[in-house]
């Protein structure tokens, strides 16, 4: 695999002692405007609790929307919710409402709090007790005032799936009841508890009648990724509310379904404190629903089907679904919030959607009645067990802070040894036993030990946003025989949310042989999938970690731009670097890419580099630019990306900073609704097949490919496309249906992804490529040994882990017509979660794309040949320390040139042609003899040169009457304007920076640069000759 364009090279001997000069950015370049979607989001201030209760702002009332899908369902339309809440606030001092955020489409999301009025002092006391419960659990357990006075928080979340409407319709009448009922009926609840209601967590989906949010994502699969504002609101509120009991209201499962779940159970939970009350609460709800005998409701039969005959049972997964409805991943709101010490249940309302409008409305009436009963019974259960539930929550936090080993319930456990109710014991067996081993901590190294500092900083911010305590080492330290620098991050596992910390950072377990199938994903480790190196250290029972640390609320800034350097290089190890590259290209800044994936810009683009460094935390390094002369490189183009696929593809591209993207289908290409010819590259994220009425669109694709435009994509879809259009031949095989998890991969040495290699990836399922055409190159394979790290991958003929081992997971090819192809077999952007795989997407897109404006390499003395001589006329001789008049041949009035003195190379600044020439000062310390003066254009090309003789300065005379130690930066706009970039001898950096420090040490530094070049060439295995 080679680049198309190689700039002319020079031998190392010629480089030694040479001076290098680079050009400034083109005049058209603008200040970058960073446009990438964020990948991480801090906790929002909108979720901050009020200073006292009630808090009753006037809620904005949306316009009437007769198209709201809730109406046809017989449910409350979104536009009626705010007016109802405003009316209740006008009538009652028991209700408070906050707007805790907005949906994707800008609809307000409301949090209702019901409690007895509180003064500011009383609210502050509640907050103090809440924090004591989490951060001083041992003290809270013995704090009598807290145990007697803390208002136990109960939280109901409704309508996270937009077309599961009735949770909202169930909470609204219960809110009204608590807000307006005679005080004697509700005083105990109001005085002793806070009840929280997210009335509709997904208002866009509610109004549109779709499960997903307005961006197409399922927010109830997003709790650790946070791509959706709806999920982030729940994430952020979980730490503020710190619920003791939480219910997520869903639908529809034909018969009412109430968690807890069947196996596999999340291996980081304190299950002995969770299960007894979670199961008893489910039984209490079941009993209440059965006793109510709501007309039209359904019940569970012995064979698992639904009937309208009251059988005395509804569905409880722990009891009734022993496989396929599990609490293994923390991606659902109840499974996430359980790490806050809460008892949590997903409740699925029974009656679903039909094609009959009248039946739908009848179903809604039944579901609302069931939902109200679920809510009322849940509150009654908490009231009846408040002390025990609060003690459980405190104990969960205490165990975490103390660093105790995780306790398990043995398969044959004596229920009398487990605190709390014991109904669970008759069901529990060896299939329920899962247990994590906690390390003493996790270290996220910084400095040279870290693969990607930007990925590491992003990971730290994501952990903090999820409630995990992270600290930063204030000095270097050694642990397990490894030395880590100051500034490395530490996750001490002696913390209240140790379960959350471990479920996010641990690699997980391979459970393929323990359960036949899974409800959803089975591995997700941020340590393995978010691009940063993370090291687990010690065991939870070890002594205190051996390093001084400071608590942090966010990662330290990582962006930097050196003040000097003729060029600036950027290693593209993480997603942030590609965000920066795209912002620079959007602004018209030339960017060139080397074969190892690193990029380079002219030093005169320093201001633009600083903007993206500040925005994305990327670190540029000073460069002499010699790599442009010695290594293959190519200018990157600002890409217009056509893509097929889903919201995963769209948002990942936007997160990478591709700001011009266009969704295409076979139909829109065929009809011309999207003009494929205007795109630079095609990303095939979903099937793009041209058959039947869309067959004519294939001709447009062929024209696109004939123009040399490339294709990148993922999975089986891109393989099918490659075969259909003759880009290569390939057989794509996918792993067992439903299989998913984390795999080991190996990048080919010197290949597309080899420079910033990662050895793990996510698959759902894995896809591997065989039967490859002669033009194909394997860039990455699934590891031959230890292929599967964590997750669930059942064996099946030809599709198992052993079949995938050693097979190609990334393939590139160049078709006969020049179009390039990159096929990625891992699930590089599944639900946007595998952030560490983002660079492989960007790298592939740039590799298949055409070239853009290249960064011009430095001018060196060997460029001054007889062929390039001319365009410049100088006096035959000039005294050192005096000015020489330079005559520029041709009409170049007003043109700025960089002047460089060779052979003792010295940049003499930027001069502008006036009346056919300009004066330039020859430094006083210039050695007598023959020298050459070169002019370099704004674009970095050699304009011309001439030689002349320098004579010694006259003794006793101040040379030229001037002190040649500083040259004013030009005021005509020709300089870069970057502060702090003066060259080593005092000459200002005027927009055409000098590559290396000048003076005695220059030759030594250049020798070092040559050695580095040789090392680079050996590493990437490419000759520049």
N, C-alpha and C positions, 0 to 999 in steps of 0.2 A: 504494500500500500504506500504510494508516494503522493506528494503534492504535485499539482500541475505546474507550479511556477517556482523556479529556483533563481534567485538573484545571483549575478556573477560573483564567484568566490575569488579569494586571494589566498596565497600561501601564508603560513604563520610567520615566516621570516620577514615577509613584507609588512606584516601587521606590527611587529615589534618596532617601537619607536615612532609609529605613525600617530597622527592626531586625527580625530574623527569629528565630523560636524553633522548635525542633523537639522532638518527643517522644522519650522513652526507649523501649527495646524493651518489648514486652508482657511482663507478669510471667511468662507461660508459657514464654518463650524460655529455652533451656538452653545450656550451654557446648557449642559444636560438637565433635563427634567425627569427625575426618576419616576418611572411609571409602572414598575412591577407591583403586582398584588403582594401584600405581605404574606409571609409564611407562618409567622407567629404573631400573636396578639397578646398584649399585657392584659391583666385584669382591668375591666372597665370601672371607672369611677361612678358610672350610673347605678351600679348595684349597691353602693354605699347605703347603709341603713340611715333612716331619718334620725334627727337628734332627739325627737320625742314623738309620742303618738297621741292623737292621730296626726297624720300628715296628709293633707287633702288638697293637692293642686287641682286646678281645673284642667281636665283632660281634653285634648284636642279631639274634636268629633269629625270623623272622616265623612266624605260625601257619600250619599246614598248610592248603593251599588246593586241594582236589580239583577245583575248577572252573577252575584255571589252564589256559588254552588251550594252553600248551606241551605238556601231557601228551598231548593228542590228536595233536599233531604228532610225538610221539616225542622231544621236546626236553626239556632240563632245566627243571623248573618253577622259578619265582623263589624259592620258599621253601626250595629245596635249595642255593642258591648260598652263602649265608652259612655254613651248617654246613660245606660243603666247604672254604671259605676258612679257617674257624676250625681245621679239622683240619690243613690244610697249615701254618698258622702254628705249631701245636703241634709239628709234625714238622720244621720247617726254619727256619733263620735267613736264608734267601735271599729270603723273601717278606715284603713289608710291605703292609698294606691300610689305606686311608683311606676314611671315609665323606665324600665330597666334596659331598654335598647330598642333597636329597630330591626325588622326583618330585612331580607335582601332587597325587597321592593319598597322598603321605607315605611312599612306599617308599624305602629307602636306596639310593643309587647309589654303587657301590664302585669305587675306583681301586686296582688292584694294581700294585705296583712289584716287579720282580725284579732284584736286583743283589747283588753280594758285600757282606757286612757293611761298614759304614763307621762310623768314630768321628765324634763331633761335629765335630772339626777337619777330617776328610776331607770330610764333607758340606758344611761351610762353604766349603772350597776349591772344591768342585764348583760351588756357587752363585756364588762369586766369578768363576770362569772363565765360567760361563754369562752373567753380566752383562757381563763383558769382551767376549765375543763380540758382544753386541748393542750395547753402548754405547762400546766402544773397539775397533771391528773392525780398524782398521789395526794397533793394538798386538797384538791377538789373533793376527793372521796371522803375526806374527814372534815369538810367544811359544812357544818350544820346549817349555817345561814344560806349557803348556796343550795343545799339539798332541799331546803324548805321553801326558798324564795325564787329559784330559777324557773322561768317560764319555758317549759319543755316545748321545743319547736316541732311542729308537724307540717309537712309540706305536700301539697297535691299539685302535680304537673299534668296539664291537660293538652291534648290535641297537638302533640309533637309531630304526629303524622296527620297531615292536613285533612285527608278524607276519612279520618276516624273522629267524627265530629263530637260525639255525645259526651265526652269527658268535660268539655266546656259547658255543655247544657246541664250537666250534673252539678258542677261546682257553683254555677251562678245562683240557683235557688238556695243552696246551702249557705253561701255567702250572705244572701238576703236574710235568711232565717237568723243567722248569728248577729247580723247588724240591726235587726228590727224586732226580734222576738222579745216578749216581756223579759226583763232582766233576770227575774228569778228562774227562768228556764235555762239561761245560758251563762249565768254569772260564774259558775265553777270553771267552765271552759275558758271564759274570757280572762279570769283572774289568774289562772294557773298555767296558761298555755299561750303560745302564739301560733296561730294557724296561717299558713302561707299558701297562696294559690297563684300559679302562673296560669292565667285564665285561658289563653291560647298561646302555646309556645311556637306555633307555626301559622300565623295569620295568612300568609300568602297561600300556603297549601289549602287552608280552610276555604278561602274565597275562590281559589281556582279549582277546587275539588280534586286535588292530587296529593298523594302521599308525601312527595318530596317538597322541599322548600322552593322558593322562587328561583333558585339557581340550579335546581335539578338534583340536589343532594338529599340523602336521608339523614336528617339531623340525629336520629337515634342510632346511627352507626359512626358518629363523629366525635365522641366524647374525649378521645385522647389526641385527635388530629386538630380539631378546631377550625376546619375550613368554613363552617357555617356560623353566622352570628347567633342563630337559634341555639345551637349546642354550646357556644361560648357563654351565653347568658346563664345557662344551667350550670356550667362549670364554675363561673364566677360567683354565682349566688350560693353555691354549695359551701364555700368557705365562710360566707357572711351569715347565712342562715344556720349552718352546721346542724342540720336536722337530726332529730333522734328517730323520727319515723318518716318515711317517704313513700308515696304511691304515685306511679306513672300510669295514667289512664289511657288505654288504647282500645282497639277493636280490630278485626272481628274474628272470632274463633268458633263460631256456631253454638258454642256453649260457654258461659262465663268461665274464664281461666284466671287463676290467681297464683302468682309465684309464692314460695320459692321454687327453684329449678331442680331438674334432675342432673345427674352427672354428665360430663365432668365438671367439678366445682372449681372455681378459681382458686389456685393453690396459694394465694397470698392473703386470703381472708382469715379472720379469727372465727372459724366456723362454729366453734363451740359456743360462742357468744351470739352468733347470728342466727343459726338455724332454729333453735328451740322456739324463739318468739316469732320468727318469720313464719314458721309452719303453723303455730297456734293461731296467729292472726288470720292466716288463710282459712283455717278451719272455722274460726268465728264468723268470717264473712260468708263462707259456705252455709253455715247454719242459719244465718240471718236471711240469706236469699232463699234458701229452701223453705224456711218457715213463712216467708212473705208470700210465696206461691203466686208471683206476679203473672197475671194473664198474658199469654203469648211468650213467656220466657221458656228457655230450653234447659235441659238437664242431661247429665252424662249417663249413658247406658253401660252395661258390662263390656260391650265390645268397643267402647270408645266413641261411638257415634252420639249424635244429639237427638233428643226427643222432647216433645212438649209435655210428656208425662213426667210428673215430678218423681224422680227416682231417689231423691234425697242426696244427690251428689252433683257438684259441678267439677270442673277440672282443676287439679292442682298438680303442676308438672312434677314436683318432687315425689309425689305419690303415683301419678298416673302417666307420666311421660318419662320413662327412665333412660331414654336416649333421644337426642334431637331437639331438646329445649333446655339448654344449659346456661350456666352463669360463668363460663370460662373467660371470655374476653371482657375488658372494662370499657367497651365501646358504647354500651347502652347506658342510659341515665341511671337506672337503679344499681347496676353493677359498678358504675363509677362512684356513685354517692355512698355506697356501702363502705368505702374506704374512709368516709368521714365519721365512721362509728355508728351509722344509721342502720336500722332495720328497714329494708326496702322491698317493695313488691311491684312488679308489673301486673296490671290488671287489664285483661283483654275482655271488652264487652262482647256480648254474644252475637247479635244479629247483624249480618253484613249487608252489602250493597246488592241490589238486584236491578233488573231492567224495568221494573214496574214501579212507577212513581208512588202510587198509593201504598204499595208494600214497603217501600223505603221509609215513608213517613210513619207507618205503623211500627216498623222496626225501631225507628228513632224513639218513639214513645216508650217502648219496652226498655231500650238501652238506657234512656235517661232515668227511668225508675230504678233500674239495677244500679246505675252509677251513683245515684243519691244514697242508696242503701249501702253500697261499698264505702262511700265517704263517711257516712254516719257511723257505721260499724267500726271503721278504722279508728275514728276519733274515740269512740267508746273504748276500744281496746287499749289505746294509749292511756286514756284517763284511768283505766283500771289497772294498768301495769307501769305507770309512769316512773316510779322509783326504780324498779328493776331495769327498765329500758335505759334510764339515765345512768345507772350504775354500770350497765354493760358498755355504754359509750365511753364512760370515763376509763373503764378497765382496758378497752381497746387502745386508747391513747396511752395509758400508763404502760402497758406491755411494750408498745413501740418505743417510748422514751427510755424505758429501762433496758431495751435491747434483749429481751428474753427470747428464747427460741419459740418458734411458732408451735402452738399446741394443736394437737390433732385429736379427732375423735376416732378411736380405734374401731375396727370393723365389728368387734364384739363388745363394744363399750357398755359398761353398766350405767344406765341413764341416771342413776342416783348420784353418780360422781360428776355429772354435768349440771351446772346451775340452770334453773329455769324449767319450763314445761318439758314433758318427756314424750309427747305423742310421736315425735319424730323417730324414736328408737326402734319401733317395730319395722321400719322400712330400711334404715341405715345398714349398709353392708360394705364389703370390700370395694365395690365399684364406686363408692362415694369418697374414698380416702385419697386425698391429694394434699401435698404439703411442700411448700417451698423451704429452701435452706437460705437464710438471710446472710449476706456477707456483713463484715463490719462497716463497710462503706464502699462507695464508688469514687474513683478518681477520674476526672476528665482533664487529661494533661493539656497544658498549653506549651507554647514554644516549639522547638524542633521535634519534640516527641509527638506532636499532634498532627494528624493527617490534614485536617482542615480547621483552622482557627475560627473561620466564620461559621462552619457547621457546629463547632463546639459551642460558640457563643449562642447560636440559635437554639441548640439543645438545652442549654442552661436556662434560657428564657422560657422555653416550653415547660420545663420541669417546674419552674417557679409559678408559671401561670396555672399549673395543675395542683398547686398547693404544696409542692415538695420544698423542703428547706435545703438550700444550697449555700455553701460558704466558699470563700476564696482564700487560698494559702497566702500568708503574708511573708513567707520565707521558703526557701528550698527545703525539701524534706526527702527522706528515703523511707520506703515501706516495701516489705517483701523483697528487699534487695534491689529495688529500682529507685533511682533518684528522679524527682520531679521538680521542676522549677517553681519559684514563687509565681503566683498568678494562676496556678492550676486550680481547678474547681474540685470541691469535695462534697459528696453527698454522704453525710454521717447517717448511718442507718439507725442510730438511736434517736428517733424522732417520732412524733405522734402519727404521722402519715407514712410510716415505713412500708405499709402494704402498698400504698400508691407509688412510692418511690421504687419499690422492687418490681411491681407489675409493669412499670414503664421501662426499667433499665435491664432487668434480667433477660437472658436470651429466651427463656421459656422452656418448654419440654416437648419432646416428641411423644404424642399420645395416640399415635396411629394404631397401636395394637390394643389400646384400652377401651375404645368405644368404636362402634361401627360407623357413625357419621356425626357431623357437627351441625349446629344451627347456623353458624356464621364463621367468621375467621377464627383461626386457632393459634396465631402468632402475630406479634406486632412490635417487638422490642425496638424502642427508640435508640438504644445503644448499638444495635446492629443495622438499623435501617435509616438513620438520620445523618449518616456521613461522618460523624465524629468518632474518634477513638475513645473508648471508655474501658476502664480497668476495674474489676471488682477486687477488693482487698479484704483479707482476713475473714473471720467468722463473727457473727453477731455477739458472741459471748466474750470476745477479746477485750482487752483493756482499751482505754481511750486512744483515739487515733493520734499518731505522733507528729502533729504539725500545728503551728499557730495559724488560726484562721480568723476571718472576719465575715460576719453575716452579710449577705447581699440581697438586694431586691431586684437586681437585673445584672446581666453580664456586663463586664467592663467593655468600653469601646475598643474595637480592634482595627479600625481604619487608620491608614497612614499613607502619606505621600512624602518621599524624601525631598528636601529642599534643593538638592543638586541632582544632576544626571542629565546627560544628553537625551536619554530615552528613559522610559518607565516600563518595567515589565510587571506582569501580573500572572501568577500561577492560578489556574482555574480548577482548584480542587473541589470547590463547593458551588452550590446554587447561587450564592451571593455574587460570586465573580462573574457569572453569566448575566445576572441582573445588571451588574456594572457595565459589562461589555455592550449589552443591548442599549443601555442608556447613552453610552458614548456614541454608538452608531446612529441612534436616533438623532443625536445632536450634530451629526455630520463629522465627527472626529474619526480620522482614519485609524483603523485597528488592524494589525497583522497578527496572524496566528502561526506559531511554529508547529512542527510535527508532533511535539509532545503535548500540545494543547495549550501551552502558555501563550500569552499575547503580549504585544508591545505597542506602545504609543510614543509619539514624539514628546520630548521633554517640554516642548512649548505648549503641550496640552495639559500642563500641570494643573491649571485652574479647573479644567473639566474633570481631571482625575480626582481632585480634592472633593468636588461635589459628589461624585459617586462613592468615594471612600467614606465620606461622612454619612451618606445615605445607606450604604450597604455593609459598611465595616470591612471593606477589602483593603489589603495592604499592597501597595506598589513598592517595587524595589528599583533603585537606580541602576541604570544599564549604560554601557558604552555603545550599544547598538551593533557591536560586531557580529552578533548572531545573524543579523539581517544580511551581512556580507558572506557569512560562512555556512549558514544552514538554510535548508528549504523553508520558505515561509509563503504565506498567501494573505492577501488583503481580505478581510471579512466584509460581507455586504450586509446592509440593513435588510432583514428578511421580511417579506410578506409571506405568511405561512397559511396555506390552505390545509384544512384538516378534516378528517372524518372521525367520528367517534362521539363521545359523550362529554358531560360536564367535567369528567376527570381530565380529559385531554385539553379542553378549553382552559380550565383554571390552571393547570400545570404550565401550559404555555404562557399564560398571563403572569404567573408567579415567576417564571424565568425572565420576564421582561419583554417578551415578544408582544409588541403593542399593535401590530397589524396582522390579525388572524381572521380567517374566513371559513366558516363551516361549509363543507361541501358534501353533497350526496350524489349518487349516480343521476338522480332526477334533476337536481339543480345544475349540474354540469351539462347534462344533455339539453336542458331548456335554455341555457344561457343565463339563468337567474344569477349564477355566479360565474364570472369569467375566469376560468382556470389559468388562462394565459397571463393574467396580471399577477399571479403568485410566483414566488421565486422557488419555493420548495413545497412538497406535499408530505404531510404527516398522516399516515394511515393508522388511525387508532381504532377504527371499527370497519366492518366489512364495506368494501367499495367495489361492487361487482356490477358490470354493465350487461344486462340481459334484457330480453323482451323489448319493451318500449324505450328503454334507456340505452340500447345498443349503440345508437348514434353518438352517444357521449364518449365512447371509446376512442373515436377518431380525435377528439379534442385532447384526450389524455396522451395519445400517440404524438400529437403535435407538441405538447408540453415536454414530453421526453425527448423528442427529436431536437428540441432547442437546447438540450443538455441540462435540463433541470432535473433535480434529484428527488428521491423518495426515501423517507425514513418512516418507520412504524414499528408496531409491536405485535407479538403473538402470531396467531394463525392468519389474521386478516392481511398483514403485510406480505406474508408468504403467498397467499392466494393471489394477491395483486401482482407480485413479482412474476409468478408463473403466467398469469393471464397476459401480461404485457412484455414477456420475454426478457425481463431484466436479469434473470438467472433461472436455473431450475432448482427446486427445493421441495422436500417433503417435510411438512410441519406436523409434529406429533404433540398432543397435549396430555398432561398427566391425568390420572383418574379423576372422573367427574367429582367436583366438590373439594378436591384436595387443595390445600393451601398451607402456606407457612413460609419459613425462612430456610434458604438453601445456601450451601457453599458454592462459590463460583471461582474460576481461575481465569484471569486475563492473559491473553497471548502476549508473550514478550515482544516489546516493540510495537504492539498493536494500537488500535484506536483508543482504547481505554487504559492502557498500561501505565501511563504516567502518574495517575492519581488512583491507583488500584484500590478496589474494595473487594473483600472476599465473601461478602454475604449479600443476598438479595431476597426480595419477596416474590412469591409466586401464587397465583390463584387462577388457573393452575399453571404449572410450569409448561413451557413450550420449548421443544428442541428441534433442531433443523438437521436433516440428513439428506442424502442423495443430491448433494450440492453440485452445481455446474462448475466447469473449469475456471470460470472467472470469479468464483467466490472465495473469500478468505474468512477463516474462522478467527474472530477477535476475542471470544470468551467461550468457555465451556463450563458445564456443571462439573463440580469436583468429582474425581474418580472415587475418592474415599470420603466417608463421612459427608455424603451429599446432603442429607436432610438434617437440619439443625433442630428445628422446633416446629410444631404444628400437627396437622393431621393429613396423612397421605396414605390412603388404603391401597393395598396391592391390587393390581388388575393386569391382565395379560397385555404386555407391550406398553404399559402406561405407568409402571411403577417407578420407584426411586432408582432401582437397579437398572432399569431401561434408560433413565435419563443420565445416569452417571457417565461422565466423560464426553457427553454429546454437546454439540454446539448450541450455545445460548445467545450469542451475538455473532452476526455474519454481515460482512460487507461485500459489495460487488460493484464492478464498473461494466456497464453494458457496452455492446459494440459501438453504439452511437454516442457514447460518452456520458450518458446519464448514470448517476451513481445511486446506490441502494444501501441502506442500513436496516437490518432486521434485528429487533430486540425481543428475546424470548421470555424474559422475566417480566413480572407485572410492575413495570417501572413507575406507574402513576396510579396504582389502584387506590381509589377514593382519595387521591392526592397524598397518601400517607408516606410512601417510601421516599422521603426528601433526599436521602443520600443518592438515589438513582437519577435525580433531576439532571445532574451534569451530563450523564450519558445521553439523555434526550437532546440537550443543547449541542453537545459535541457532535452527535450524529447529524443533526440538522445542518450545522455549519460545514460538516465534511461533505455532505451531498450537495450543498449549495454552490452556486457560482462564486466568482471572486468579486470583491469590491475594491475600493481605493486602498492601495497598499501604503504602508509607512515606508518612506524612502530611506534607504540605508545611508550610513555616514559616508561623507567624502573623505578619502585618505590620500596620502601623497602619491600612491601608485596610480591614482586616477589622473594625475597631471602628466599626460603623455603629449606627444607632438600632435596627435589627432584631436586632443581637447584644447590645445593651446589656441589663444586668440580671444577676440571679444573685449580685450583689456589691453591698455597701453600704459606703461609706467616710465618714469625717467630712468636713464641708464644707471644712475646712482643716487642714493639718498643717505644723508648722515643720520646715524642712530640718534633717536630723540627728536628728530625733525619730522615734518609732515611730507607725505608724497602725494602728488596730485594724480589721481587715477582717471583715465579717460575711458569711458564705456562706449564701445562701438555700437552704432545703430540708435534707433529711437527708443530709449528706455527712461525718458524723463519721468521723475517721480517714483521710479522703481527702487525698492529697498533690496540691498544685497548684504549678505554676511561676508565679511572679508577675513581670510585666514592666511596667516604667514607661515610658509613652509621654508626651510626644512627643520629648524627648531620650531615645532608647530605652536603657533600662538593665535588664538582668535582675537581679532581686532575690533569686534563689535559690528553693528549694523549701520550702514550708511545709505543715504538716499541720493539718487542721481539728480543733480541740479546743474543745468546748463551743460549737460553731456558728461558730467563726471562728479567727483567728490574728493575731498582730502582725507587722508588716513594717517594717523600718527604711528610711526615706527618706534617701538619701544626702545628706550635708551640702552637696555642691556642686550640688545640684539648683537650677536657676534658679527664682526666684519666678514664680508664674503658674499657669495652669490646666494640669493634667496628667491623664492617664488611667492607671489601673491595670488590667491585664488578667490573668485567670487562665486558664491553659492546662492541659488535662487530661493524664493520663499517656499517652493515645493520641495526643496532639498537637493535639486540637481546642480551639478557643476555647470556654471555659466561659461567660465573661461579663466585663463590665467596668463600671467606674464612673469618673466624673471627680471631681476635688477640686482645691483650691487649695493650692499650696505657698507658705508665707510664709518670708521671710528668717530665718536664724538670728540669735538675739540676740547682739549684739557682746559679746565677752569671755567668752562661755560656751562650754564644750566641748559641742558639740551632742549633746544627749541623754545626756551623760556617757559617751559611747562613741566609739570610733574606727571609723567605718564603712568599713574597708578590706577586711574579710574576713568571710565568712559560713561558719559551720561546715557541713560536709556533713551531711545528715540521717542519723540513726542508725536510722531505721525501715525501711530497705530501699528507700526510694523513689529513691535516687541510683544512678548506674551503678557507683560504686566505682572508676572508672578513674583511675589516678594520672596526674599530670603534665598535666592538662587544664584548668588554671585559665585563666579568661578574662583579657583584657588589662588590666583595671582592678583586678585582685586579687580579684574575686568568684569564688568557687569554682564549678567546673562540677559541678552537682549532679544530673546525669542528664538535664537538659533543656538541652543546650549552646546557647550563643549562636552565631548564624551568623557574625558578623563581629566583629573587634576594635572596642572601644568608644572613645569619646573624639573628639578633633578629627578624626582621620583616617578616621572611619567613612564620612562622606559621600563622600570621594574613592574609598575602596575600593568602595563601592557603585556609584559611577559606572563604575568599571572592570568590575565584575560585569555591569552592564548592557551594556557594550560586548561582553563575552564572549558574553552571551546573544544579542545581535544576530548575532555571528559564527557562533554555533552554528546559529541559525535559518537563516541564509543557506546554510550548508553542507548541512544536511539537507533544506532546501527545504520545511519544514513550518511553517504558521502556527498559532500557539496561540490565535488569536482565535476 
